[in-house]
């Protein structure tokens, strides 16, 4: 009896490891998968891997990304490792709902750049029987939850959090530290503008930035003091 229960439990674990498993034949609903983490953690790489598996299985696949992301190619989703897949750039999340007819699988990259409508779009697609795979940054450069990503993770059946390697400590990195003084929330960039940092390294880097800005303010208020120093 115990052995039977263990066997069933092990079989369940094996099935849940592979998100490509198909739902019950009578089930007409799809599901949502979210791949998230810091920059340089392999989010897009994992998204492309899952979409290529679905394409190989002859499933009807459509990939979308926000128009704002044209760093590598306007018509492709491209990872930092130069893996790529044909995609459609859309100005708003609503367009995805209109373009995803007759799809088995829908992939969405850089979801953090969409507005909150992307949450309703993903729910609508999943309710129509579509497997929805979403990739995006979980936090912005200040360490705050980024755009609609928290809501997407909340409604998803499967959430995969991937990590980069911290450039300063060698530990797992979950923060995207911006190396310049640009304060805009949305700023596309690569290794010249960002670096992945661990919690400890990010805390220290942000603290140094805060102290540096305080010193600049003091100098502006009392220039004589800075000259004496």
C-alpha positions in Angstrom: 0.0 0.0 0.0 2.7 2.4 1.0 4.8 1.4 -2.1 1.8 2.2 -4.3 1.4 5.7 -2.8 5.1 6.4 -3.3 5.0 5.2 -6.9 2.1 7.5 -7.6 3.8 10.4 -5.9 7.0 9.9 -7.8 5.1 9.7 -11.0 3.4 13.0 -10.2 6.8 14.6 -9.5 8.1 13.4 -12.8 5.1 14.8 -14.7 5.3 18.3 -13.1 9.0 18.6 -14.1 8.0 19.0 -17.7 5.6 21.9 -18.4 4.9 20.6 -21.9 2.6 17.9 -20.5 -0.8 18.2 -22.2 -4.0 18.6 -20.1 -6.8 16.0 -19.9 -8.5 15.5 -23.3 -11.8 16.8 -21.9 -10.2 19.9 -20.4 -10.5 22.9 -22.7 -8.5 25.3 -20.6 -4.8 26.2 -21.0 -2.4 27.6 -18.4 0.1 30.3 -17.7 3.9 29.8 -17.2 6.1 32.7 -16.0 9.9 32.8 -16.3 11.4 35.6 -14.3 14.6 36.8 -12.7 17.3 39.5 -13.1 19.0 40.6 -16.3 21.5 38.0 -17.7 19.8 35.2 -15.9 18.6 33.3 -19.0 14.9 34.2 -19.0 14.7 34.7 -22.8 16.9 31.7 -23.4 14.4 29.5 -21.4 11.5 31.1 -23.2 13.0 30.3 -26.6 13.8 26.7 -25.5 10.2 26.0 -24.5 8.8 27.6 -27.7 11.2 25.7 -29.9 10.1 22.4 -28.3 6.5 23.3 -29.0 7.3 24.2 -32.6 9.1 20.9 -33.0 6.0 19.1 -31.8 4.1 20.8 -34.6 2.1 23.0 -32.3 0.9 26.4 -33.6 3.1 28.9 -31.8 3.0 32.7 -31.8 5.6 34.9 -30.0 5.1 38.6 -29.0 7.2 41.3 -27.5 6.7 45.1 -26.8 7.6 47.4 -29.6 9.9 49.3 -27.3 12.3 46.4 -27.3 14.3 46.6 -30.5 17.8 46.1 -29.1 18.7 43.2 -31.3 16.0 42.8 -33.9 12.6 44.3 -34.5 11.1 41.0 -35.7 12.8 38.5 -33.4 13.1 37.7 -29.8 16.8 37.4 -29.2 18.6 36.3 -26.0 21.9 37.7 -24.7 23.5 34.5 -26.0 22.2 35.3 -29.6 19.6 32.5 -29.6 16.6 33.8 -31.5 13.1 33.1 -32.7 10.7 35.0 -35.0 8.3 37.3 -33.1 5.8 40.0 -33.6 6.4 43.4 -31.9 3.1 44.9 -30.6 2.4 48.4 -29.3 0.0 47.2 -26.6 -1.0 44.0 -24.8 -4.5 44.2 -26.3 -3.0 43.5 -29.8 -1.8 40.0 -28.5 -5.4 39.0 -27.8 -6.4 39.9 -31.4 -3.3 38.2 -33.0 -3.3 34.9 -31.0 -6.3 33.2 -32.7 -5.8 29.5 -33.6 -2.7 29.3 -31.4 -1.8 26.3 -29.2 1.1 28.2 -27.5 1.7 31.9 -27.1 5.1 33.3 -25.9 5.5 36.8 -24.5 8.9 38.3 -23.8 9.8 41.4 -21.8 6.4 41.4 -20.2 7.4 44.0 -17.6 7.2 46.7 -20.3 3.5 46.1 -20.9 0.8 47.7 -18.9 -1.6 45.9 -16.5 -3.8 44.8 -19.5 -1.3 42.0 -20.1 -2.6 40.2 -17.0 -6.2 40.1 -18.4 -4.8 39.2 -21.9 -2.9 36.2 -20.4 -5.9 35.0 -18.4 -8.2 35.3 -21.5 -5.8 33.3 -23.6 -5.4 30.6 -21.0 -9.2 30.4 -20.6 -9.4 29.9 -24.4 -7.3 26.7 -24.1 -3.9 28.3 -24.9 -0.6 27.6 -23.2 0.8 31.0 -22.3 4.6 31.4 -21.6 5.6 34.8 -20.2 9.2 36.0 -19.6 10.1 39.2 -17.8 12.1 41.0 -15.1 10.7 40.6 -11.6 12.4 43.8 -10.3 13.5 47.1 -11.7 16.9 48.7 -11.2 15.9 49.9 -7.8 14.9 46.5 -6.5 11.1 47.2 -6.7 8.6 44.8 -8.3 8.5 45.6 -12.0 5.2 46.5 -13.8 2.7 43.7 -14.1 5.1 40.9 -13.2 3.9 40.4 -9.6 0.3 39.9 -10.9 1.4 37.6 -13.7 3.3 35.4 -11.1 0.2 35.4 -8.9 -2.1 34.1 -11.6 0.3 31.6 -13.2 0.1 27.9 -12.7 3.9 27.6 -13.0 6.6 30.1 -12.0 10.3 29.6 -12.8 12.7 31.9 -11.2 16.1 31.9 -12.8 19.3 33.6 -11.6 22.4 35.2 -13.0 25.8 35.1 -11.3 26.8 38.2 -9.3 29.7 40.0 -11.0 31.2 41.0 -7.6 30.7 38.1 -5.3 30.2 35.1 -7.5 27.0 34.2 -5.7 23.5 33.9 -7.2 22.3 37.2 -8.5 18.7 38.4 -8.3 19.1 42.1 -8.8 19.8 44.2 -12.0 22.0 47.1 -10.9 22.1 50.1 -13.2 25.7 51.5 -13.6 24.8 55.0 -14.7 22.8 57.8 -13.2 19.8 57.6 -15.5 16.7 57.5 -13.3 14.1 56.6 -16.0 12.3 53.4 -15.1 12.5 52.0 -18.6 16.0 52.1 -20.1 17.1 49.3 -22.4 20.7 48.2 -22.0 23.3 45.6 -21.9 26.4 44.9 -19.8 27.6 48.5 -20.3 24.5 49.8 -18.5 23.6 46.9 -16.1 25.2 44.2 -14.0 23.6 41.3 -12.1 24.2 41.5 -8.3 23.5 39.4 -5.3 21.4 40.7 -2.4 24.5 41.7 -0.4 26.3 43.3 -3.4 23.2 45.2 -4.5 22.6 46.5 -0.9 26.2 47.8 -0.7 26.1 49.3 -4.2 22.8 51.1 -3.5 24.2 52.4 -0.2 27.3 53.7 -1.9 25.1 55.5 -4.4 23.0 57.0 -1.7 26.1 58.3 0.2 27.6 59.7 -3.0 24.4 61.6 -3.8 24.3 63.0 -0.3 27.9 64.2 -0.7 27.0 66.0 -3.9 24.0 67.7 -2.2 26.3 68.9 0.6 28.8 70.3 -1.9 26.0 72.1 -3.7 24.6 73.6 -0.5 28.0 74.6 1.0 30.6 74.8 -1.8 33.1 76.4 0.7 33.1 73.2 2.7 34.0 71.1 -0.3 36.9 73.5 -1.1 38.3 73.2 2.4 38.1 69.5 2.2 
